[in-house]
Amino acid sequence: MQEPINLKSAERKAFQTNVADGLWDVFIGCFLLELAFAPFLSKFMGDFWSSFIFLPFFGLVYLAIYLVRKNVVAPRIGTFKYGKPRQKKLMVFTIIMVVLNLVIFLLGLIAYFIFDKFSNGFLMGALLGILIMVGFSAAAYFLEYPRLYLYGSLIMLAPLLGEWLYTYHGASHHGYPIVFGPIAGFMILIGLITFARLLKNHPEIEIPEGE
């Protein structure tokens, strides 16, 4: 006798497979590259434009991921419509991330206009690290993607380590290129390995002609 299908379990498995395809790792890693390379451009372009110039790059990366998901991942794992409980959960996650990004944006404005009043750069690094950890923890919980806890921990410590390298060892640009570059590379590598494993474990189903 065939066992009944547990729809909740099947939905959860489909959701995790769809989220944990490695492409989000690649996207977040590419986003962190800004923190590694933008400081080198700030001397010539200013803090705003040295960051703004990366927006087209992020757009291209996001478009590439969208196309890969649509044309490569979907034919292998299918497309899914999630139930109302998970849709509500994702809506809460979206609201949290919007609020968190607004807070980080305001913190950036404060740092930009009155940074000279903060003689201790470790304070700003700690605040930024805590907010980043909150964001990654929320993503790890709501998306059921535990690896984001590790990424959040690494990124939380990065500003403090960078400030330490800058203060005591003379690293340039508050040490950001040194600390964020390897983390970004690590995340991109893990993402590519995960994506390659998905392609291996989920070959595309070929439909015979005439059917």
C-alpha positions in Angstrom: 0.0 0.0 0.0 1.4 3.4 -1.0 2.1 5.7 1.9 0.1 9.0 1.9 2.1 12.1 0.9 2.9 14.5 3.6 2.2 17.8 1.8 3.7 19.9 4.5 7.0 17.9 4.5 7.0 17.9 0.7 6.5 21.7 0.5 9.3 22.2 3.1 11.7 20.0 1.1 10.8 21.8 -2.2 11.3 25.2 -0.5 14.7 24.2 0.9 15.9 22.8 -2.4 14.8 26.0 -4.2 16.4 28.3 -1.7 19.6 26.3 -1.1 20.7 26.1 -4.7 23.9 28.0 -4.0 22.9 31.0 -6.1 22.0 33.2 -3.1 25.5 32.5 -1.8 26.9 33.7 -5.0 24.8 36.9 -5.0 25.6 37.8 -1.4 29.3 37.1 -2.1 29.2 39.4 -5.1 27.4 42.1 -3.0 30.3 41.9 -0.4 32.8 42.5 -3.1 31.6 46.1 -3.0 33.0 46.4 0.5 36.3 45.0 -0.7 36.7 47.2 -3.8 34.7 50.3 -3.3 37.2 51.8 -0.7 39.9 51.9 -3.5 37.5 54.1 -5.6 36.4 56.4 -2.9 39.5 58.6 -3.1 38.6 59.5 -6.7 34.8 59.2 -6.8 33.7 59.9 -3.2 32.0 57.5 -0.9 28.6 57.8 -2.6 29.6 57.3 -6.3 32.2 54.6 -5.4 29.2 52.5 -4.1 26.6 53.6 -6.6 28.8 52.4 -9.5 28.3 48.9 -8.4 24.5 49.0 -8.8 24.7 48.0 -12.5 27.0 45.1 -11.5 24.5 43.9 -8.9 21.7 44.2 -11.5 23.6 42.0 -14.0 24.3 39.4 -11.3 20.7 39.4 -10.2 19.5 39.1 -13.8 22.0 36.2 -14.5 20.7 34.4 -11.4 17.1 34.9 -12.4 17.8 33.4 -15.9 19.8 30.5 -14.5 17.0 29.7 -12.0 14.4 29.9 -14.8 16.2 28.0 -17.5 18.5 25.7 -15.5 17.2 25.1 -12.0 13.4 25.1 -12.7 13.6 22.3 -15.3 15.4 20.1 -12.7 13.4 20.8 -9.5 10.2 22.3 -10.9 8.3 25.4 -9.8 6.3 25.6 -6.6 3.4 27.5 -5.2 3.7 27.7 -1.4 0.8 27.5 1.1 -0.5 30.4 3.0 1.5 29.8 6.2 4.8 29.9 4.3 3.7 32.9 2.3 2.9 34.7 5.5 6.3 33.7 6.9 8.0 35.1 3.9 6.0 38.3 4.1 7.2 38.8 7.7 10.7 38.1 6.6 10.4 40.7 3.8 9.1 43.4 6.3 12.0 42.7 8.7 14.6 43.0 5.9 13.1 46.3 4.7 13.1 47.8 8.2 16.6 46.5 8.8 17.9 47.9 5.6 16.4 51.3 6.4 18.2 51.2 9.8 21.5 50.4 8.1 20.9 53.2 5.6 20.3 55.7 8.4 23.3 54.5 10.2 25.3 55.0 7.1 24.0 58.6 6.8 24.9 59.3 10.5 28.4 57.9 9.9 28.8 60.0 6.8 27.8 63.3 8.3 29.1 63.1 11.8 31.7 60.3 11.7 34.4 62.7 12.9 32.6 62.9 16.2 33.1 59.2 16.7 36.7 58.9 17.5 36.4 55.2 18.1 35.8 53.4 14.8 35.1 50.2 16.7 31.7 51.5 17.8 30.5 51.9 14.2 32.0 48.6 13.3 30.2 46.9 16.2 26.8 48.5 15.4 27.2 47.5 11.7 28.2 44.0 12.7 25.2 43.6 15.0 22.7 44.8 12.4 24.2 42.5 9.8 24.0 39.5 12.2 20.4 40.3 12.9 19.6 40.3 9.2 21.4 37.1 8.4 19.9 35.4 11.5 16.4 36.4 10.3 17.2 35.1 6.8 18.5 31.8 8.2 15.4 31.3 10.3 12.7 32.3 7.9 14.4 30.8 4.8 15.4 27.7 6.8 19.0 28.1 5.5 21.4 27.4 8.5 24.5 28.3 6.5 23.5 32.0 6.7 24.3 31.9 10.5 27.9 31.2 9.6 28.0 33.9 6.9 26.4 36.4 9.4 29.0 35.5 12.1 31.9 36.1 9.7 30.5 39.4 8.4 29.7 40.6 11.9 33.3 40.1 13.0 34.7 41.5 9.7 34.3 45.3 10.5 35.9 44.9 13.9 38.8 42.9 12.6 39.2 45.4 9.8 39.3 48.3 12.3 41.8 46.4 14.4 44.1 45.9 11.4 43.6 49.6 10.5 44.3 50.9 14.0 47.2 48.7 15.1 48.8 47.5 11.8 48.2 50.4 9.4 45.9 48.5 7.0 44.4 50.9 4.4 40.6 51.7 4.1 39.9 50.4 7.7 41.0 47.0 6.6 37.8 46.3 4.6 39.5 45.0 1.5 41.5 42.5 3.6 38.6 41.2 5.6 35.7 41.3 3.1 37.6 40.1 0.1 38.3 36.6 1.4 34.8 36.3 2.9 33.2 37.2 -0.4 35.4 34.7 -2.2 34.5 32.0 0.3 30.8 32.5 -0.1 31.0 32.5 -3.9 33.0 29.3 -3.9 30.6 27.6 -1.5 27.7 28.8 -3.7 29.3 27.4 -6.9 30.0 24.1 -5.3 26.4 23.8 -4.0 25.1 24.7 -7.4 27.3 22.2 -9.2 26.1 19.5 -6.7 22.4 20.4 -7.4 23.0 20.0 -11.1 24.6 16.6 -10.5 21.8 15.4 -8.2 18.9 16.7 -10.2 19.6 16.0 -13.9 17.2 17.7 -16.3 14.3 15.4 -17.3 14.2 14.8 -21.0 10.8 14.3 -22.5 10.8 11.9 -25.4 9.7 13.4 -28.7 6.1 12.6 -29.6 4.8 12.5 -26.0 
